[in-house]
Amino acid sequence: MLQKSNPKNDNIQVYIKDRLYPRNEAKISVFDSAVQGGDAVWEGLRVYPEGIVCLDKHLTRLHESAKTLAFSDIPSKEEIKKAIKQTLDANAMNDDTHIRLTLTRGEKITSGMDPRLNQSGSCLIVLAEWKPLVYDNNSGIKVISTSQRRNGPQFLDSKIHHNNLLNNIIAKIQANVAGKDAGLMLDERGFVAELNGSNVFMVKHGKILTPFAHACLPGITRNTVMEMCEKEGIEIKEEDISLSQFINAEGVFATGTMGELTPIVEIDGRSIPKDDLFMKRVMDLFKKNVKSYCEPL
């Protein structure tokens, strides 16, 4: 499933460092750490008229990721919110919008890996686009398990929401070659971790199960679903879950900012039911309540 270019995005304004630029002028230096080594952290934000979904949690994760990577000159939450509002106002956006929020380590004085070469402070990028949910939540998506494993913390901690996404991209390439929508990544032990770009849940015997966040990103939408289920008295557990268990589930769905909740209707050529009433209850619950998680700027 390939996203399409939206002509409405041809003339958007993009925030970089401390000001707005027209799209065709929105560029960073070849000496920026994001270019030099994928040395940056990011968040995906969904905008509704009521505000931005779970904004504070996203900004907390951005701050924690940057702190873990020893960034200097990390902008405050208020500074970031101001930049986001400035960008949305300049583009007259308040709905049907996705924001790619990026914080790089900044520009280096010369090319190289050493963070001490970064002497100009971090670089904040706010890229807001007119973008609906990436998947059709009615038809669902088809996935294939990939040979590319998801990083465990002994290699690169998945709790760091970093820009070095090559293992996820390789998994997506494998899915593309197979003609599927996404790659289902396992951890180094062979248990299911997540899709190449979103978390996964399964339904079995009236319970919702999701993999431990050892090798997967503990996503904001994932956490929201877990909170909603607990509040509604729906049994939900984190477990080590094998590929066979997912294939034989009564329902499987993905969660993420880009697609919110999306049924997975096929894994490795095996059909997965998409009309499970229990899964539908969770998806309807999210759709009904997601805007209550919006935070105005």
ZIHUBEL-V517839 format. One record per residue. N is the residue number from 1. RES is the residue in one small letter. SS is DSSP state (alpha for helix, beta for strand, coil for the rest). PSI is psi in whole degrees, 0 to 359 (NA if undefined). Layout:
# ZIHUBEL-V517839
n->N res->RES ss->SS psi->PSI
n->N res->RES ss->SS psi->PSI
This chain:
# ZIHUBEL-V517839
n->1 res->m ss->coil psi->109
n->2 res->l ss->coil psi->128
n->3 res->q ss->coil psi->147
n->4 res->k ss->coil psi->151
n->5 res->s ss->coil psi->137
n->6 res->n ss->coil psi->119
n->7 res->p ss->alpha psi->336
n->8 res->k ss->alpha psi->341
n->9 res->n ss->alpha psi->1
n->10 res->d ss->coil psi->331
n->11 res->n ss->coil psi->30
n->12 res->i ss->coil psi->159
n->13 res->q ss->beta psi->135
n->14 res->v ss->beta psi->133
n->15 res->y ss->beta psi->126
n->16 res->i ss->beta psi->123
n->17 res->k ss->coil psi->289
n->18 res->d ss->coil psi->14
n->19 res->r ss->beta psi->170
n->20 res->l ss->beta psi->146
n->21 res->y ss->beta psi->145
n->22 res->p ss->beta psi->152
n->23 res->r ss->alpha psi->315
n->24 res->n ss->alpha psi->352
n->25 res->e ss->alpha psi->1
n->26 res->a ss->coil psi->100
n->27 res->k ss->coil psi->156
n->28 res->i ss->coil psi->165
n->29 res->s ss->coil psi->151
n->30 res->v ss->coil psi->346
n->31 res->f ss->coil psi->359
n->32 res->d ss->beta psi->145
n->33 res->s ss->alpha psi->331
n->34 res->a ss->alpha psi->325
n->35 res->v ss->alpha psi->319
n->36 res->q ss->alpha psi->324
n->37 res->g ss->alpha psi->21
n->38 res->g ss->coil psi->28
n->39 res->d ss->coil psi->83
n->40 res->a ss->beta psi->164
n->41 res->v ss->beta psi->160
n->42 res->w ss->beta psi->165
n->43 res->e ss->beta psi->149
n->44 res->g ss->beta psi->129
n->45 res->l ss->beta psi->141
n->46 res->r ss->beta psi->130
n->47 res->v ss->beta psi->130
n->48 res->y ss->beta psi->166
n->49 res->p ss->coil psi->332
n->50 res->e ss->coil psi->346
n->51 res->g ss->beta psi->202
n->52 res->i ss->beta psi->130
n->53 res->v ss->beta psi->124
n->54 res->c ss->coil psi->43
n->55 res->l ss->alpha psi->313
n->56 res->d ss->alpha psi->322
n->57 res->k ss->alpha psi->320
n->58 res->h ss->alpha psi->316
n->59 res->l ss->alpha psi->325
n->60 res->t ss->alpha psi->316
n->61 res->r ss->alpha psi->322
n->62 res->l ss->alpha psi->313
n->63 res->h ss->alpha psi->315
n->64 res->e ss->alpha psi->321
n->65 res->s ss->alpha psi->316
n->66 res->a ss->alpha psi->322
n->67 res->k ss->alpha psi->317
n->68 res->t ss->alpha psi->324
n->69 res->l ss->coil psi->8
n->70 res->a ss->coil psi->40
n->71 res->f ss->coil psi->149
n->72 res->s ss->coil psi->161
n->73 res->d ss->coil psi->51
n->74 res->i ss->coil psi->123
n->75 res->p ss->coil psi->147
n->76 res->s ss->coil psi->166
n->77 res->k ss->alpha psi->320
n->78 res->e ss->alpha psi->320
n->79 res->e ss->alpha psi->319
n->80 res->i ss->alpha psi->317
n->81 res->k ss->alpha psi->320
n->82 res->k ss->alpha psi->319
n->83 res->a ss->alpha psi->321
n->84 res->i ss->alpha psi->313
n->85 res->k ss->alpha psi->318
n->86 res->q ss->alpha psi->319
n->87 res->t ss->alpha psi->313
n->88 res->l ss->alpha psi->319
n->89 res->d ss->alpha psi->318
n->90 res->a ss->alpha psi->331
n->91 res->n ss->alpha psi->3
n->92 res->a ss->coil psi->46
n->93 res->m ss->coil psi->132
n->94 res->n ss->coil psi->10
n->95 res->d ss->coil psi->161
n->96 res->d ss->coil psi->37
n->97 res->t ss->beta psi->140
n->98 res->h ss->beta psi->136
n->99 res->i ss->beta psi->129
n->100 res->r ss->beta psi->106
n->101 res->l ss->beta psi->120
n->102 res->t ss->beta psi->138
n->103 res->l ss->beta psi->113
n->104 res->t ss->beta psi->163
n->105 res->r ss->coil psi->344
n->106 res->g ss->coil psi->191
n->107 res->e ss->beta psi->141
n->108 res->k ss->beta psi->157
n->109 res->i ss->coil psi->339
n->110 res->t ss->coil psi->159
n->111 res->s ss->coil psi->145
n->112 res->g ss->coil psi->167
n->113 res->m ss->coil psi->333
n->114 res->d ss->coil psi->120
n->115 res->p ss->alpha psi->342
n->116 res->r ss->alpha psi->347
n->117 res->l ss->alpha psi->347
n->118 res->n ss->beta psi->106
n->119 res->q ss->coil psi->15
n->120 res->s ss->coil psi->8
n->121 res->g ss->coil psi->170
n->122 res->s ss->coil psi->166
n->123 res->c ss->beta psi->118
n->124 res->l ss->beta psi->132
n->125 res->i ss->beta psi->127
n->126 res->v ss->beta psi->106
n->127 res->l ss->beta psi->104
n->128 res->a ss->beta psi->129
n->129 res->e ss->beta psi->149
n->130 res->w ss->beta psi->111
n->131 res->k ss->coil psi->113
n->132 res->p ss->coil psi->178
n->133 res->l ss->coil psi->138
n->134 res->v ss->coil psi->333
n->135 res->y ss->coil psi->155
n->136 res->d ss->coil psi->107
n->137 res->n ss->coil psi->355
n->138 res->n ss->coil psi->314
n->139 res->s ss->coil psi->334
n->140 res->g ss->coil psi->181
n->141 res->i ss->beta psi->157
n->142 res->k ss->beta psi->136
n->143 res->v ss->beta psi->163
n->144 res->i ss->beta psi->140
n->145 res->s ss->beta psi->140
n->146 res->t ss->coil psi->158
n->147 res->s ss->coil psi->341
n->148 res->q ss->coil psi->118
n->149 res->r ss->coil psi->152
n->150 res->r ss->coil psi->140
n->151 res->n ss->coil psi->134
n->152 res->g ss->coil psi->167
n->153 res->p ss->coil psi->341
n->154 res->q ss->coil psi->346
n->155 res->f ss->coil psi->302
n->156 res->l ss->coil psi->115
n->157 res->d ss->coil psi->124
n->158 res->s ss->coil psi->349
n->159 res->k ss->coil psi->343
n->160 res->i ss->coil psi->116
n->161 res->h ss->coil psi->76
n->162 res->h ss->beta psi->167
n->163 res->n ss->coil psi->355
n->164 res->n ss->coil psi->86
n->165 res->l ss->coil psi->25
n->166 res->l ss->alpha psi->324
n->167 res->n ss->alpha psi->324
n->168 res->n ss->alpha psi->321
n->169 res->i ss->alpha psi->320
n->170 res->i ss->alpha psi->319
n->171 res->a ss->alpha psi->320
n->172 res->k ss->alpha psi->323
n->173 res->i ss->alpha psi->316
n->174 res->q ss->alpha psi->321
n->175 res->a ss->alpha psi->318
n->176 res->n ss->alpha psi->315
n->177 res->v ss->alpha psi->325
n->178 res->a ss->coil psi->356
n->179 res->g ss->coil psi->27
n->180 res->k ss->coil psi->170
n->181 res->d ss->coil psi->331
n->182 res->a ss->beta psi->161
n->183 res->g ss->beta psi->131
n->184 res->l ss->beta psi->114
n->185 res->m ss->beta psi->137
n->186 res->l ss->beta psi->163
n->187 res->d ss->coil psi->184
n->188 res->e ss->coil psi->346
n->189 res->r ss->coil psi->350
n->190 res->g ss->coil psi->2
n->191 res->f ss->coil psi->154
n->192 res->v ss->beta psi->136
n->193 res->a ss->beta psi->294
n->194 res->e ss->beta psi->175
n->195 res->l ss->beta psi->171
n->196 res->n ss->coil psi->343
n->197 res->g ss->coil psi->11
n->198 res->s ss->coil psi->162
n->199 res->n ss->beta psi->165
n->200 res->v ss->beta psi->148
n->201 res->f ss->beta psi->157
n->202 res->m ss->beta psi->157
n->203 res->v ss->beta psi->132
n->204 res->k ss->beta psi->125
n->205 res->h ss->coil psi->43
n->206 res->g ss->coil psi->13
n->207 res->k ss->beta psi->149
n->208 res->i ss->beta psi->129
n->209 res->l ss->beta psi->145
n->210 res->t ss->beta psi->148
n->211 res->p ss->beta psi->148
n->212 res->f ss->coil psi->150
n->213 res->a ss->coil psi->46
n->214 res->h ss->coil psi->311
n->215 res->a ss->coil psi->358
n->216 res->c ss->coil psi->160
n->217 res->l ss->coil psi->129
n->218 res->p ss->coil psi->81
n->219 res->g ss->coil psi->154
n->220 res->i ss->alpha psi->316
n->221 res->t ss->alpha psi->321
n->222 res->r ss->alpha psi->312
n->223 res->n ss->alpha psi->323
n->224 res->t ss->alpha psi->317
n->225 res->v ss->alpha psi->317
n->226 res->m ss->alpha psi->318
n->227 res->e ss->alpha psi->316
n->228 res->m ss->alpha psi->316
n->229 res->c ss->alpha psi->316
n->230 res->e ss->alpha psi->321
n->231 res->k ss->alpha psi->327
n->232 res->e ss->coil psi->3
n->233 res->g ss->coil psi->20
n->234 res->i ss->coil psi->126
n->235 res->e ss->coil psi->125
n->236 res->i ss->beta psi->135
n->237 res->k ss->beta psi->148
n->238 res->e ss->beta psi->134
n->239 res->e ss->beta psi->163
n->240 res->d ss->coil psi->120
n->241 res->i ss->coil psi->129
n->242 res->s ss->coil psi->165
n->243 res->l ss->alpha psi->321
n->244 res->s ss->alpha psi->320
n->245 res->q ss->alpha psi->319
n->246 res->f ss->alpha psi->318
n->247 res->i ss->alpha psi->327
n->248 res->n ss->coil psi->18
n->249 res->a ss->coil psi->161
n->250 res->e ss->coil psi->346
n->251 res->g ss->beta psi->145
n->252 res->v ss->beta psi->138
n->253 res->f ss->beta psi->155
n->254 res->a ss->beta psi->152
n->255 res->t ss->beta psi->141
n->256 res->g ss->beta psi->163
n->257 res->t ss->coil psi->322
n->258 res->m ss->coil psi->328
n->259 res->g ss->coil psi->356
n->260 res->e ss->beta psi->240
n->261 res->l ss->beta psi->126
n->262 res->t ss->beta psi->126
n->263 res->p ss->beta psi->141
n->264 res->i ss->beta psi->118
n->265 res->v ss->beta psi->355
n->266 res->e ss->beta psi->134
n->267 res->i ss->beta psi->119
n->268 res->d ss->coil psi->43
n->269 res->g ss->coil psi->355
n->270 res->r ss->beta psi->132
n->271 res->s ss->beta psi->140
n->272 res->i ss->coil psi->130
n->273 res->p ss->coil psi->139
n->274 res->k ss->coil psi->358
n->275 res->d ss->coil psi->18
n->276 res->d ss->coil psi->128
n->277 res->l ss->alpha psi->327
n->278 res->f ss->alpha psi->317
n->279 res->m ss->alpha psi->318
n->280 res->k ss->alpha psi->323
n->281 res->r ss->alpha psi->317
n->282 res->v ss->alpha psi->317
n->283 res->m ss->alpha psi->320
n->284 res->d ss->alpha psi->323
n->285 res->l ss->alpha psi->317
n->286 res->f ss->alpha psi->313
n->287 res->k ss->alpha psi->322
n->288 res->k ss->alpha psi->325
n->289 res->n ss->alpha psi->351
n->290 res->v ss->alpha psi->323
n->291 res->k ss->alpha psi->343
n->292 res->s ss->alpha psi->347
n->293 res->y ss->alpha psi->1
n->294 res->c ss->beta psi->142
n->295 res->e ss->beta psi->120
n->296 res->p ss->coil psi->153
n->297 res->l ss->coil psi->NA
